[in-house]
Amino acid sequence: MRANQMLPDHVNEVDVHGTTVRKGTVAAFLANARVWSDPRASEPARADAAADIVDALPALRALGLFDVFDIRDDALRAWIDAQPATSSAREVRT
């Protein structure tokens, strides 16, 4: 399947099992995961990345991303696993 078959150019989001998934969600997660895992990243940058990851988790879980791919960074994987299924950025567990 090609990306444009999932979301044509004129469509910016899709409903997956009742969860809205925006175009770019997976790419944003990857960028935020890199910041979260970077020991040189500032604490504010890591906090912003963490909040953005938490906001994206419902969409990523609805897509089944973590059913197909394993997170190699043990700390990031454990942190994501510790986030409740219905969390919000205000409830980020560090």
mmCIF file as gemmi writes it, N, C-alpha and C atoms, coordinates in Angstrom:
data_model
loop_
_atom_site.group_PDB
_atom_site.id
_atom_site.type_symbol
_atom_site.label_atom_id
_atom_site.label_alt_id
_atom_site.label_comp_id
_atom_site.label_asym_id
_atom_site.label_entity_id
_atom_site.label_seq_id
_atom_site.pdbx_PDB_ins_code
_atom_site.Cartn_x
_atom_site.Cartn_y
_atom_site.Cartn_z
_atom_site.occupancy
_atom_site.B_iso_or_equiv
_atom_site.pdbx_formal_charge
_atom_site.auth_seq_id
_atom_site.auth_asym_id
_atom_site.pdbx_PDB_model_num
ATOM 1 N N . MET Axp A 1 ? 0.846 -1.176 0 1 0 ? 1 A 1
ATOM 2 C CA . MET Axp A 1 ? 0 0 0 1 0 ? 1 A 1
ATOM 3 C C . MET Axp A 1 ? 0.886 1.231 0 1 0 ? 1 A 1
ATOM 4 N N . ARG Axp A 2 ? 0.48 2.21 -0.743 1 0 ? 2 A 1
ATOM 5 C CA . ARG Axp A 2 ? 1.216 3.462 -0.831 1 0 ? 2 A 1
ATOM 6 C C . ARG Axp A 2 ? 0.588 4.499 0.103 1 0 ? 2 A 1
ATOM 7 N N . ALA Axp A 3 ? 1.394 5.476 0.503 1 0 ? 3 A 1
ATOM 8 C CA . ALA Axp A 3 ? 0.916 6.508 1.424 1 0 ? 3 A 1
ATOM 9 C C . ALA Axp A 3 ? -0.326 7.216 0.892 1 0 ? 3 A 1
ATOM 10 N N . ASN Axp A 4 ? -0.356 7.513 -0.402 1 0 ? 4 A 1
ATOM 11 C CA . ASN Axp A 4 ? -1.502 8.244 -0.945 1 0 ? 4 A 1
ATOM 12 C C . ASN Axp A 4 ? -2.758 7.384 -1.015 1 0 ? 4 A 1
ATOM 13 N N . GLN Axp A 5 ? -2.62 6.075 -0.851 1 0 ? 5 A 1
ATOM 14 C CA . GLN Axp A 5 ? -3.798 5.22 -0.77 1 0 ? 5 A 1
ATOM 15 C C . GLN Axp A 5 ? -4.405 5.269 0.637 1 0 ? 5 A 1
ATOM 16 N N . MET Axp A 6 ? -3.57 5.52 1.629 1 0 ? 6 A 1
ATOM 17 C CA . MET Axp A 6 ? -4.054 5.684 2.999 1 0 ? 6 A 1
ATOM 18 C C . MET Axp A 6 ? -4.676 7.065 3.191 1 0 ? 6 A 1
ATOM 19 N N . LEU Axp A 7 ? -3.946 8.076 2.776 1 0 ? 7 A 1
ATOM 20 C CA . LEU Axp A 7 ? -4.392 9.467 2.897 1 0 ? 7 A 1
ATOM 21 C C . LEU Axp A 7 ? -4.042 10.202 1.616 1 0 ? 7 A 1
ATOM 22 N N . PRO Axp A 8 ? -5.019 10.401 0.738 1 0 ? 8 A 1
ATOM 23 C CA . PRO Axp A 8 ? -4.749 11.166 -0.48 1 0 ? 8 A 1
ATOM 24 C C . PRO Axp A 8 ? -4.284 12.581 -0.131 1 0 ? 8 A 1
ATOM 25 N N . ASP Axp A 9 ? -3.669 13.24 -1.091 1 0 ? 9 A 1
ATOM 26 C CA . ASP Axp A 9 ? -3.105 14.567 -0.852 1 0 ? 9 A 1
ATOM 27 C C . ASP Axp A 9 ? -4.101 15.538 -0.231 1 0 ? 9 A 1
ATOM 28 N N . HIS Axp A 10 ? -5.36 15.463 -0.59 1 0 ? 10 A 1
ATOM 29 C CA . HIS Axp A 10 ? -6.348 16.417 -0.097 1 0 ? 10 A 1
ATOM 30 C C . HIS Axp A 10 ? -6.925 16.041 1.276 1 0 ? 10 A 1
ATOM 31 N N . VAL Axp A 11 ? -6.517 14.902 1.829 1 0 ? 11 A 1
ATOM 32 C CA . VAL Axp A 11 ? -7.013 14.446 3.13 1 0 ? 11 A 1
ATOM 33 C C . VAL Axp A 11 ? -5.883 14.56 4.145 1 0 ? 11 A 1
ATOM 34 N N . ASN Axp A 12 ? -6.166 15.177 5.294 1 0 ? 12 A 1
ATOM 35 C CA . ASN Axp A 12 ? -5.135 15.385 6.313 1 0 ? 12 A 1
ATOM 36 C C . ASN Axp A 12 ? -5.288 14.509 7.537 1 0 ? 12 A 1
ATOM 37 N N . GLU Axp A 13 ? -6.395 13.805 7.65 1 0 ? 13 A 1
ATOM 38 C CA . GLU Axp A 13 ? -6.607 12.935 8.812 1 0 ? 13 A 1
ATOM 39 C C . GLU Axp A 13 ? -7.542 11.805 8.425 1 0 ? 13 A 1
ATOM 40 N N . VAL Axp A 14 ? -7.487 10.759 9.236 1 0 ? 14 A 1
ATOM 41 C CA . VAL Axp A 14 ? -8.328 9.596 9.017 1 0 ? 14 A 1
ATOM 42 C C . VAL Axp A 14 ? -8.791 9.089 10.377 1 0 ? 14 A 1
ATOM 43 N N . ASP Axp A 15 ? -9.955 8.497 10.413 1 0 ? 15 A 1
ATOM 44 C CA . ASP Axp A 15 ? -10.471 7.893 11.637 1 0 ? 15 A 1
ATOM 45 C C . ASP Axp A 15 ? -10.056 6.425 11.653 1 0 ? 15 A 1
ATOM 46 N N . VAL Axp A 16 ? -9.357 6.023 12.704 1 0 ? 16 A 1
ATOM 47 C CA . VAL Axp A 16 ? -8.937 4.635 12.866 1 0 ? 16 A 1
ATOM 48 C C . VAL Axp A 16 ? -9.521 4.138 14.18 1 0 ? 16 A 1
ATOM 49 N N . HIS Axp A 17 ? -10.526 3.292 14.087 1 0 ? 17 A 1
ATOM 50 C CA . HIS Axp A 17 ? -11.172 2.723 15.28 1 0 ? 17 A 1
ATOM 51 C C . HIS Axp A 17 ? -11.615 3.807 16.259 1 0 ? 17 A 1
ATOM 52 N N . GLY Axp A 18 ? -12.161 4.898 15.734 1 0 ? 18 A 1
ATOM 53 C CA . GLY Axp A 18 ? -12.669 5.961 16.584 1 0 ? 18 A 1
ATOM 54 C C . GLY Axp A 18 ? -11.633 6.979 17.028 1 0 ? 18 A 1
ATOM 55 N N . THR Axp A 19 ? -10.406 6.853 16.559 1 0 ? 19 A 1
ATOM 56 C CA . THR Axp A 19 ? -9.34 7.789 16.914 1 0 ? 19 A 1
ATOM 57 C C . THR Axp A 19 ? -8.908 8.543 15.663 1 0 ? 19 A 1
ATOM 58 N N . THR Axp A 20 ? -8.839 9.852 15.763 1 0 ? 20 A 1
ATOM 59 C CA . THR Axp A 20 ? -8.385 10.656 14.638 1 0 ? 20 A 1
ATOM 60 C C . THR Axp A 20 ? -6.864 10.579 14.548 1 0 ? 20 A 1
ATOM 61 N N . VAL Axp A 21 ? -6.387 10.23 13.37 1 0 ? 21 A 1
ATOM 62 C CA . VAL Axp A 21 ? -4.952 10.159 13.116 1 0 ? 21 A 1
ATOM 63 C C . VAL Axp A 21 ? -4.642 11.167 12.018 1 0 ? 21 A 1
ATOM 64 N N . ARG Axp A 22 ? -3.78 12.119 12.353 1 0 ? 22 A 1
ATOM 65 C CA . ARG Axp A 22 ? -3.399 13.156 11.387 1 0 ? 22 A 1
ATOM 66 C C . ARG Axp A 22 ? -2.203 12.7 10.567 1 0 ? 22 A 1
ATOM 67 N N . LYS Axp A 23 ? -2.145 13.216 9.368 1 0 ? 23 A 1
ATOM 68 C CA . LYS Axp A 23 ? -0.985 13.006 8.51 1 0 ? 23 A 1
ATOM 69 C C . LYS Axp A 23 ? 0.243 13.529 9.241 1 0 ? 23 A 1
ATOM 70 N N . GLY Axp A 24 ? 1.309 12.783 9.244 1 0 ? 24 A 1
ATOM 71 C CA . GLY Axp A 24 ? 2.542 13.225 9.894 1 0 ? 24 A 1
ATOM 72 C C . GLY Axp A 24 ? 2.708 12.728 11.313 1 0 ? 24 A 1
ATOM 73 N N . THR Axp A 25 ? 1.723 12.009 11.843 1 0 ? 25 A 1
ATOM 74 C CA . THR Axp A 25 ? 1.787 11.564 13.237 1 0 ? 25 A 1
ATOM 75 C C . THR Axp A 25 ? 2.995 10.672 13.497 1 0 ? 25 A 1
ATOM 76 N N . VAL Axp A 26 ? 3.237 9.718 12.612 1 0 ? 26 A 1
ATOM 77 C CA . VAL Axp A 26 ? 4.361 8.795 12.821 1 0 ? 26 A 1
ATOM 78 C C . VAL Axp A 26 ? 5.683 9.544 12.674 1 0 ? 26 A 1
ATOM 79 N N . ALA Axp A 27 ? 5.794 10.408 11.69 1 0 ? 27 A 1
ATOM 80 C CA . ALA Axp A 27 ? 7.029 11.173 11.509 1 0 ? 27 A 1
ATOM 81 C C . ALA Axp A 27 ? 7.293 12.079 12.715 1 0 ? 27 A 1
ATOM 82 N N . ALA Axp A 28 ? 6.253 12.698 13.243 1 0 ? 28 A 1
ATOM 83 C CA . ALA Axp A 28 ? 6.415 13.545 14.429 1 0 ? 28 A 1
ATOM 84 C C . ALA Axp A 28 ? 6.85 12.716 15.629 1 0 ? 28 A 1
ATOM 85 N N . PHE Axp A 29 ? 6.273 11.52 15.773 1 0 ? 29 A 1
ATOM 86 C CA . PHE Axp A 29 ? 6.682 10.636 16.868 1 0 ? 29 A 1
ATOM 87 C C . PHE Axp A 29 ? 8.171 10.31 16.757 1 0 ? 29 A 1
ATOM 88 N N . LEU Axp A 30 ? 8.636 9.98 15.572 1 0 ? 30 A 1
ATOM 89 C CA . LEU Axp A 30 ? 10.05 9.648 15.392 1 0 ? 30 A 1
ATOM 90 C C . LEU Axp A 30 ? 10.952 10.817 15.765 1 0 ? 30 A 1
ATOM 91 N N . ALA Axp A 31 ? 10.57 12.016 15.347 1 0 ? 31 A 1
ATOM 92 C CA . ALA Axp A 31 ? 11.354 13.205 15.693 1 0 ? 31 A 1
ATOM 93 C C . ALA Axp A 31 ? 11.364 13.426 17.202 1 0 ? 31 A 1
ATOM 94 N N . ASN Axp A 32 ? 10.212 13.289 17.836 1 0 ? 32 A 1
ATOM 95 C CA . ASN Axp A 32 ? 10.131 13.479 19.286 1 0 ? 32 A 1
ATOM 96 C C . ASN Axp A 32 ? 10.864 12.385 20.046 1 0 ? 32 A 1
ATOM 97 N N . ALA Axp A 33 ? 10.822 11.169 19.55 1 0 ? 33 A 1
ATOM 98 C CA . ALA Axp A 33 ? 11.536 10.061 20.191 1 0 ? 33 A 1
ATOM 99 C C . ALA Axp A 33 ? 13.045 10.32 20.165 1 0 ? 33 A 1
ATOM 100 N N . ARG Axp A 34 ? 13.528 10.877 19.066 1 0 ? 34 A 1
ATOM 101 C CA . ARG Axp A 34 ? 14.959 11.202 18.986 1 0 ? 34 A 1
ATOM 102 C C . ARG Axp A 34 ? 15.343 12.25 20.027 1 0 ? 34 A 1
ATOM 103 N N . VAL Axp A 35 ? 14.514 13.269 20.18 1 0 ? 35 A 1
ATOM 104 C CA . VAL Axp A 35 ? 14.792 14.306 21.182 1 0 ? 35 A 1
ATOM 105 C C . VAL Axp A 35 ? 14.719 13.713 22.577 1 0 ? 35 A 1
ATOM 106 N N . TRP Axp A 36 ? 13.67 12.951 22.865 1 0 ? 36 A 1
ATOM 107 C CA . TRP Axp A 36 ? 13.48 12.356 24.194 1 0 ? 36 A 1
ATOM 108 C C . TRP Axp A 36 ? 14.681 11.491 24.57 1 0 ? 36 A 1
ATOM 109 N N . SER Axp A 37 ? 15.239 10.786 23.594 1 0 ? 37 A 1
ATOM 110 C CA . SER Axp A 37 ? 16.338 9.847 23.846 1 0 ? 37 A 1
ATOM 111 C C . SER Axp A 37 ? 17.722 10.494 23.806 1 0 ? 37 A 1
ATOM 112 N N . ASP Axp A 38 ? 17.801 11.745 23.393 1 0 ? 38 A 1
ATOM 113 C CA . ASP Axp A 38 ? 19.087 12.412 23.237 1 0 ? 38 A 1
ATOM 114 C C . ASP Axp A 38 ? 19.581 12.955 24.576 1 0 ? 38 A 1
ATOM 115 N N . PRO Axp A 39 ? 20.676 12.404 25.098 1 0 ? 39 A 1
ATOM 116 C CA . PRO Axp A 39 ? 21.172 12.885 26.39 1 0 ? 39 A 1
ATOM 117 C C . PRO Axp A 39 ? 21.638 14.339 26.35 1 0 ? 39 A 1
ATOM 118 N N . ARG Axp A 40 ? 21.875 14.873 25.156 1 0 ? 40 A 1
ATOM 119 C CA . ARG Axp A 40 ? 22.294 16.279 25.032 1 0 ? 40 A 1
ATOM 120 C C . ARG Axp A 40 ? 21.112 17.234 24.936 1 0 ? 40 A 1
ATOM 121 N N . ALA Axp A 41 ? 19.908 16.712 24.808 1 0 ? 41 A 1
ATOM 122 C CA . ALA Axp A 41 ? 18.72 17.57 24.699 1 0 ? 41 A 1
ATOM 123 C C . ALA Axp A 41 ? 18.463 18.251 26.039 1 0 ? 41 A 1
ATOM 124 N N . SER Axp A 42 ? 18.011 19.482 25.966 1 0 ? 42 A 1
ATOM 125 C CA . SER Axp A 42 ? 17.697 20.216 27.192 1 0 ? 42 A 1
ATOM 126 C C . SER Axp A 42 ? 16.45 19.613 27.848 1 0 ? 42 A 1
ATOM 127 N N . GLU Axp A 43 ? 16.312 19.87 29.118 1 0 ? 43 A 1
ATOM 128 C CA . GLU Axp A 43 ? 15.118 19.368 29.827 1 0 ? 43 A 1
ATOM 129 C C . GLU Axp A 43 ? 13.831 19.955 29.244 1 0 ? 43 A 1
ATOM 130 N N . PRO Axp A 44 ? 13.784 21.261 28.908 1 0 ? 44 A 1
ATOM 131 C CA . PRO Axp A 44 ? 12.562 21.767 28.273 1 0 ? 44 A 1
ATOM 132 C C . PRO Axp A 44 ? 12.262 21.079 26.943 1 0 ? 44 A 1
ATOM 133 N N . ALA Axp A 45 ? 13.297 20.805 26.153 1 0 ? 45 A 1
ATOM 134 C CA . ALA Axp A 45 ? 13.08 20.121 24.878 1 0 ? 45 A 1
ATOM 135 C C . ALA Axp A 45 ? 12.568 18.7 25.112 1 0 ? 45 A 1
ATOM 136 N N . ARG Axp A 46 ? 13.142 18.011 26.1 1 0 ? 46 A 1
ATOM 137 C CA . ARG Axp A 46 ? 12.683 16.657 26.421 1 0 ? 46 A 1
ATOM 138 C C . ARG Axp A 46 ? 11.248 16.69 26.942 1 0 ? 46 A 1
ATOM 139 N N . ALA Axp A 47 ? 10.907 17.685 27.743 1 0 ? 47 A 1
ATOM 140 C CA . ALA Axp A 47 ? 9.543 17.79 28.267 1 0 ? 47 A 1
ATOM 141 C C . ALA Axp A 47 ? 8.546 18.05 27.142 1 0 ? 47 A 1
ATOM 142 N N . ASP Axp A 48 ? 8.912 18.918 26.206 1 0 ? 48 A 1
ATOM 143 C CA . ASP Axp A 48 ? 8.037 19.168 25.053 1 0 ? 48 A 1
ATOM 144 C C . ASP Axp A 48 ? 7.868 17.906 24.221 1 0 ? 48 A 1
ATOM 145 N N . ALA Axp A 49 ? 8.97 17.192 23.991 1 0 ? 49 A 1
ATOM 146 C CA . ALA Axp A 49 ? 8.904 15.947 23.219 1 0 ? 49 A 1
ATOM 147 C C . ALA Axp A 49 ? 8.028 14.925 23.936 1 0 ? 49 A 1
ATOM 148 N N . ALA Axp A 50 ? 8.175 14.825 25.258 1 0 ? 50 A 1
ATOM 149 C CA . ALA Axp A 50 ? 7.374 13.882 26.029 1 0 ? 50 A 1
ATOM 150 C C . ALA Axp A 50 ? 5.885 14.205 25.917 1 0 ? 50 A 1
ATOM 151 N N . ALA Axp A 51 ? 5.542 15.484 26.037 1 0 ? 51 A 1
ATOM 152 C CA . ALA Axp A 51 ? 4.133 15.88 25.932 1 0 ? 51 A 1
ATOM 153 C C . ALA Axp A 51 ? 3.579 15.578 24.544 1 0 ? 51 A 1
ATOM 154 N N . ASP Axp A 52 ? 4.386 15.831 23.519 1 0 ? 52 A 1
ATOM 155 C CA . ASP Axp A 52 ? 3.932 15.558 22.158 1 0 ? 52 A 1
ATOM 156 C C . ASP Axp A 52 ? 3.79 14.054 21.91 1 0 ? 52 A 1
ATOM 157 N N . ILE Axp A 53 ? 4.684 13.264 22.476 1 0 ? 53 A 1
ATOM 158 C CA . ILE Axp A 53 ? 4.569 11.805 22.349 1 0 ? 53 A 1
ATOM 159 C C . ILE Axp A 53 ? 3.287 11.326 23.015 1 0 ? 53 A 1
ATOM 160 N N . VAL Axp A 54 ? 3.034 11.8 24.213 1 0 ? 54 A 1
ATOM 161 C CA . VAL Axp A 54 ? 1.834 11.381 24.938 1 0 ? 54 A 1
ATOM 162 C C . VAL Axp A 54 ? 0.579 11.755 24.153 1 0 ? 54 A 1
ATOM 163 N N . ASP Axp A 55 ? 0.574 12.955 23.591 1 0 ? 55 A 1
ATOM 164 C CA . ASP Axp A 55 ? -0.584 13.379 22.787 1 0 ? 55 A 1
ATOM 165 C C . ASP Axp A 55 ? -0.801 12.468 21.581 1 0 ? 55 A 1
ATOM 166 N N . ALA Axp A 56 ? 0.296 11.941 21.017 1 0 ? 56 A 1
ATOM 167 C CA . ALA Axp A 56 ? 0.2 11.097 19.822 1 0 ? 56 A 1
ATOM 168 C C . ALA Axp A 56 ? -0.072 9.633 20.138 1 0 ? 56 A 1
ATOM 169 N N . LEU Axp A 57 ? 0.112 9.205 21.378 1 0 ? 57 A 1
ATOM 170 C CA . LEU Axp A 57 ? -0.013 7.781 21.701 1 0 ? 57 A 1
ATOM 171 C C . LEU Axp A 57 ? -1.353 7.159 21.31 1 0 ? 57 A 1
ATOM 172 N N . PRO Axp A 58 ? -2.486 7.815 21.539 1 0 ? 58 A 1
ATOM 173 C CA . PRO Axp A 58 ? -3.737 7.181 21.11 1 0 ? 58 A 1
ATOM 174 C C . PRO Axp A 58 ? -3.757 6.874 19.612 1 0 ? 58 A 1
ATOM 175 N N . ALA Axp A 59 ? -3.25 7.803 18.806 1 0 ? 59 A 1
ATOM 176 C CA . ALA Axp A 59 ? -3.222 7.586 17.363 1 0 ? 59 A 1
ATOM 177 C C . ALA Axp A 59 ? -2.227 6.49 16.993 1 0 ? 59 A 1
ATOM 178 N N . LEU Axp A 60 ? -1.061 6.523 17.611 1 0 ? 60 A 1
ATOM 179 C CA . LEU Axp A 60 ? -0.048 5.506 17.313 1 0 ? 60 A 1
ATOM 180 C C . LEU Axp A 60 ? -0.521 4.12 17.712 1 0 ? 60 A 1
ATOM 181 N N . ARG Axp A 61 ? -1.203 4.047 18.84 1 0 ? 61 A 1
ATOM 182 C CA . ARG Axp A 61 ? -1.744 2.753 19.284 1 0 ? 61 A 1
ATOM 183 C C . ARG Axp A 61 ? -2.876 2.301 18.367 1 0 ? 61 A 1
ATOM 184 N N . ALA Axp A 62 ? -3.724 3.224 17.94 1 0 ? 62 A 1
ATOM 185 C CA . ALA Axp A 62 ? -4.819 2.87 17.023 1 0 ? 62 A 1
ATOM 186 C C . ALA Axp A 62 ? -4.267 2.352 15.699 1 0 ? 62 A 1
ATOM 187 N N . LEU Axp A 63 ? -3.165 2.934 15.251 1 0 ? 63 A 1
ATOM 188 C CA . LEU Axp A 63 ? -2.532 2.474 14.019 1 0 ? 63 A 1
ATOM 189 C C . LEU Axp A 63 ? -1.886 1.098 14.173 1 0 ? 63 A 1
ATOM 190 N N . GLY Axp A 64 ? -1.599 0.712 15.42 1 0 ? 64 A 1
ATOM 191 C CA . GLY Axp A 64 ? -0.912 -0.556 15.665 1 0 ? 64 A 1
ATOM 192 C C . GLY Axp A 64 ? 0.589 -0.453 15.491 1 0 ? 64 A 1
ATOM 193 N N . LEU Axp A 65 ? 1.13 0.754 15.584 1 0 ? 65 A 1
ATOM 194 C CA . LEU Axp A 65 ? 2.56 0.958 15.376 1 0 ? 65 A 1
ATOM 195 C C . LEU Axp A 65 ? 3.402 0.065 16.283 1 0 ? 65 A 1
ATOM 196 N N . PHE Axp A 66 ? 3.025 0.003 17.564 1 0 ? 66 A 1
ATOM 197 C CA . PHE Axp A 66 ? 3.837 -0.746 18.52 1 0 ? 66 A 1
ATOM 198 C C . PHE Axp A 66 ? 3.551 -2.25 18.476 1 0 ? 66 A 1
ATOM 199 N N . ASP Axp A 67 ? 2.554 -2.656 17.693 1 0 ? 67 A 1
ATOM 200 C CA . ASP Axp A 67 ? 2.311 -4.073 17.457 1 0 ? 67 A 1
ATOM 201 C C . ASP Axp A 67 ? 3.238 -4.603 16.369 1 0 ? 67 A 1
ATOM 202 N N . VAL Axp A 68 ? 3.747 -3.686 15.547 1 0 ? 68 A 1
ATOM 203 C CA . VAL Axp A 68 ? 4.59 -4.068 14.415 1 0 ? 68 A 1
ATOM 204 C C . VAL Axp A 68 ? 6.061 -3.753 14.682 1 0 ? 68 A 1
ATOM 205 N N . PHE Axp A 69 ? 6.326 -2.627 15.332 1 0 ? 69 A 1
ATOM 206 C CA . PHE Axp A 69 ? 7.694 -2.188 15.574 1 0 ? 69 A 1
ATOM 207 C C . PHE Axp A 69 ? 7.995 -2.166 17.064 1 0 ? 69 A 1
ATOM 208 N N . ASP Axp A 70 ? 9.202 -2.59 17.411 1 0 ? 70 A 1
ATOM 209 C CA . ASP Axp A 70 ? 9.692 -2.484 18.784 1 0 ? 70 A 1
ATOM 210 C C . ASP Axp A 70 ? 10.552 -1.23 18.897 1 0 ? 70 A 1
ATOM 211 N N . ILE Axp A 71 ? 10.456 -0.56 20.023 1 0 ? 71 A 1
ATOM 212 C CA . ILE Axp A 71 ? 11.308 0.592 20.294 1 0 ? 71 A 1
ATOM 213 C C . ILE Axp A 71 ? 12.612 0.055 20.859 1 0 ? 71 A 1
ATOM 214 N N . ARG Axp A 72 ? 13.717 0.362 20.215 1 0 ? 72 A 1
ATOM 215 C CA . ARG Axp A 72 ? 15.01 -0.183 20.638 1 0 ? 72 A 1
ATOM 216 C C . ARG Axp A 72 ? 15.556 0.486 21.887 1 0 ? 72 A 1
ATOM 217 N N . ASP Axp A 73 ? 15.21 1.733 22.115 1 0 ? 73 A 1
ATOM 218 C CA . ASP Axp A 73 ? 15.67 2.44 23.312 1 0 ? 73 A 1
ATOM 219 C C . ASP Axp A 73 ? 14.876 1.908 24.502 1 0 ? 73 A 1
ATOM 220 N N . ASP Axp A 74 ? 15.551 1.163 25.375 1 0 ? 74 A 1
ATOM 221 C CA . ASP Axp A 74 ? 14.866 0.519 26.505 1 0 ? 74 A 1
ATOM 222 C C . ASP Axp A 74 ? 14.143 1.518 27.403 1 0 ? 74 A 1
ATOM 223 N N . ALA Axp A 75 ? 14.785 2.655 27.668 1 0 ? 75 A 1
ATOM 224 C CA . ALA Axp A 75 ? 14.172 3.653 28.555 1 0 ? 75 A 1
ATOM 225 C C . ALA Axp A 75 ? 12.928 4.255 27.91 1 0 ? 75 A 1
ATOM 226 N N . LEU Axp A 76 ? 13.001 4.576 26.629 1 0 ? 76 A 1
ATOM 227 C CA . LEU Axp A 76 ? 11.838 5.139 25.936 1 0 ? 76 A 1
ATOM 228 C C . LEU Axp A 76 ? 10.716 4.121 25.872 1 0 ? 76 A 1
ATOM 229 N N . ARG Axp A 77 ? 11.044 2.881 25.562 1 0 ? 77 A 1
ATOM 230 C CA . ARG Axp A 77 ? 10.021 1.832 25.498 1 0 ? 77 A 1
ATOM 231 C C . ARG Axp A 77 ? 9.328 1.674 26.854 1 0 ? 77 A 1
ATOM 232 N N . ALA Axp A 78 ? 10.1 1.623 27.931 1 0 ? 78 A 1
ATOM 233 C CA . ALA Axp A 78 ? 9.515 1.473 29.266 1 0 ? 78 A 1
ATOM 234 C C . ALA Axp A 78 ? 8.654 2.68 29.618 1 0 ? 78 A 1
ATOM 235 N N . TRP Axp A 79 ? 9.112 3.878 29.27 1 0 ? 79 A 1
ATOM 236 C CA . TRP Axp A 79 ? 8.358 5.092 29.572 1 0 ? 79 A 1
ATOM 237 C C . TRP Axp A 79 ? 7.03 5.094 28.815 1 0 ? 79 A 1
ATOM 238 N N . ILE Axp A 80 ? 7.061 4.745 27.526 1 0 ? 80 A 1
ATOM 239 C CA . ILE Axp A 80 ? 5.833 4.696 26.734 1 0 ? 80 A 1
ATOM 240 C C . ILE Axp A 80 ? 4.895 3.629 27.281 1 0 ? 80 A 1
ATOM 241 N N . ASP Axp A 81 ? 5.428 2.47 27.641 1 0 ? 81 A 1
ATOM 242 C CA . ASP Axp A 81 ? 4.598 1.399 28.199 1 0 ? 81 A 1
ATOM 243 C C . ASP Axp A 81 ? 3.934 1.82 29.508 1 0 ? 81 A 1
ATOM 244 N N . ALA Axp A 82 ? 4.577 2.736 30.228 1 0 ? 82 A 1
ATOM 245 C CA . ALA Axp A 82 ? 4.028 3.194 31.512 1 0 ? 82 A 1
ATOM 246 C C . ALA Axp A 82 ? 2.936 4.242 31.356 1 0 ? 82 A 1
ATOM 247 N N . GLN Axp A 83 ? 2.777 4.795 30.144 1 0 ? 83 A 1
ATOM 248 C CA . GLN Axp A 83 ? 1.758 5.817 29.929 1 0 ? 83 A 1
ATOM 249 C C . GLN Axp A 83 ? 0.395 5.147 29.83 1 0 ? 83 A 1
ATOM 250 N N . PRO Axp A 84 ? -0.595 5.658 30.559 1 0 ? 84 A 1
ATOM 251 C CA . PRO Axp A 84 ? -1.933 5.074 30.489 1 0 ? 84 A 1
ATOM 252 C C . PRO Axp A 84 ? -2.526 5.198 29.087 1 0 ? 84 A 1
ATOM 253 N N . ALA Axp A 85 ? -3.412 4.295 28.773 1 0 ? 85 A 1
ATOM 254 C CA . ALA Axp A 85 ? -4.03 4.27 27.447 1 0 ? 85 A 1
ATOM 255 C C . ALA Axp A 85 ? -4.789 5.557 27.162 1 0 ? 85 A 1
ATOM 256 N N . THR Axp A 86 ? -5.278 6.22 28.165 1 0 ? 86 A 1
ATOM 257 C CA . THR Axp A 86 ? -6.074 7.441 27.98 1 0 ? 86 A 1
ATOM 258 C C . THR Axp A 86 ? -5.385 8.638 28.613 1 0 ? 86 A 1
ATOM 259 N N . SER Axp A 87 ? -4.076 8.748 28.415 1 0 ? 87 A 1
ATOM 260 C CA . SER Axp A 87 ? -3.333 9.853 29.022 1 0 ? 87 A 1
ATOM 261 C C . SER Axp A 87 ? -3.442 11.119 28.177 1 0 ? 87 A 1
ATOM 262 N N . SER Axp A 88 ? -3.088 12.218 28.789 1 0 ? 88 A 1
ATOM 263 C CA . SER Axp A 88 ? -2.977 13.481 28.064 1 0 ? 88 A 1
ATOM 264 C C . SER Axp A 88 ? -1.644 14.095 28.441 1 0 ? 88 A 1
ATOM 265 N N . ALA Axp A 89 ? -1.244 15.114 27.724 1 0 ? 89 A 1
ATOM 266 C CA . ALA Axp A 89 ? 0.057 15.735 27.976 1 0 ? 89 A 1
ATOM 267 C C . ALA Axp A 89 ? 0.185 16.236 29.415 1 0 ? 89 A 1
ATOM 268 N N . ARG Axp A 90 ? -0.917 16.605 30.022 1 0 ? 90 A 1
ATOM 269 C CA . ARG Axp A 90 ? -0.87 17.098 31.406 1 0 ? 90 A 1
ATOM 270 C C . ARG Axp A 90 ? -0.615 15.954 32.388 1 0 ? 90 A 1
ATOM 271 N N . GLU Axp A 91 ? -0.765 14.724 31.943 1 0 ? 91 A 1
ATOM 272 C CA . GLU Axp A 91 ? -0.587 13.571 32.834 1 0 ? 91 A 1
ATOM 273 C C . GLU Axp A 91 ? 0.691 12.799 32.544 1 0 ? 91 A 1
ATOM 274 N N . VAL Axp A 92 ? 1.65 13.423 31.869 1 0 ? 92 A 1
ATOM 275 C CA . VAL Axp A 92 ? 2.867 12.731 31.46 1 0 ? 92 A 1
ATOM 276 C C . VAL Axp A 92 ? 3.562 12.166 32.682 1 0 ? 92 A 1
ATOM 277 N N . ARG Axp A 93 ? 3.875 10.881 32.607 1 0 ? 93 A 1
ATOM 278 C CA . ARG Axp A 93 ? 4.629 10.24 33.679 1 0 ? 93 A 1
ATOM 279 C C . ARG Axp A 93 ? 6.087 10.204 33.283 1 0 ? 93 A 1
ATOM 280 N N . THR Axp A 94 ? 6.936 10.777 34.126 1 0 ? 94 A 1
ATOM 281 C CA . THR Axp A 94 ? 8.363 10.791 33.812 1 0 ? 94 A 1
ATOM 282 C C . THR Axp A 94 ? 9.089 9.749 34.613 1 0 ? 94 A 1
